[in-house]
């Protein structure tokens, strides 16, 4: 995922209603009506948010009878996970430094006793 796509994905799910739709779809596919009932927002707003999520490739839909069923598209979220995981090296380094610092303090305390 390139930087522009990543930024668009993050901007898209930053909107609270779209974030809530993504959270709901994480549990499995839902129709527009089910999303409206679960999130207690109007059908026009849900449809607009689903259109935006679809245009950015975060959800896909299929028709079942007269209903449109929406589900998450996995790849953009895998890409986000990979990007977020790339920061784990920073945290591990900082935690290692903190551990070294704490061990040094404990050694100094032991010497004082």
N, C-alpha and C positions, 0 to 999 in steps of 0.2 A: 504494500500500500504506500503510495507516495505521500509526501507531506501535505499537498493540497487536499487529497482525498481524506487523509487523517483529520485535518482541520474541519472539513465539511462534516464528517461523521460526528466529531465531538460537538460541533455547533448544533447539529441536528438533534442529538439526544440531550443537549443541555436544556432545551425547552422543557419545562416540568410536565406538561401533558404528554409530550412524545416520550419522555423518560418513563412515565407511568405506563404508557402503552407497551413499550419495550419490556418493562418489568412483567406486565401481564402476559405478553406473548412468550416470555421465557418459560412459562408454565405449560405452554402448548398453544396450538392454533385456536383462534377465536374468530367469530363472525363480527361484523360491525355492531350488530345489536347487542351481542354479549359484551363487547368493549364499552359501549354506551352505558349499559346497566352496571358493569363492574366499576367504572370510573366516575359515574354520575356526571357526565358532561354530555352536551348535545350532540346529536348525530351529525349535523353539519361540521362541527368542530372536529369530531373523531374522523370523519371522512377526509377533511383537509389535512389533518396530521398524518393519516395513513398514506395519503397521496405523497406528501413530502418524504415520509419514511421510505416509500416505494421508489421515488425518484432518486434517492440517495443510495439505493440498493440495500437498505437495512431490513426491509420486509419484502415478502413476495405474497401473491394471492392466487387463489384458484377459485373457480366457481363450483358450487355444490347446489344443484337445483337453482333457486333464485338468489341464493346467498353467496356473498364473497367471503371466503375464509382466508384470514391473514396469519402468516407465521414468520418467524425471524429467518433471515438469511444468515447462515453461520459464518461465512468467510470474513465479513467486515469485523465481527466480534473477535474472531481468531487473530486478525491483524492488530486490533486494539490490544489484545492480551499480549501479543509478542512485543508490541511497543512498550507497554507498561512494564513487562517483565525485564526489558532492557535496563530499567532503573534499579533492579535488584542488586546489581553489582555495586552501585553507589551505597545502598543501604548496608550491604554486607561489609563493605570497607569501613563505613562509619561505626557499625556495631563492633567490628573487630578492634577498631581504635578505642572505642569506649571500654571494651573488655580489658584491653591492655592497660588503660588508665586505671580502671578499678582494681586490677591485680596489683599494680604498682602501689596504689594507696593501701591496699591490704598488707602488702609486704612491709611498707613503712610502719604501719600500725603494729605489726607483729614484732618489729625490731624495737619499738618503744617499750614493749611489755617485758 
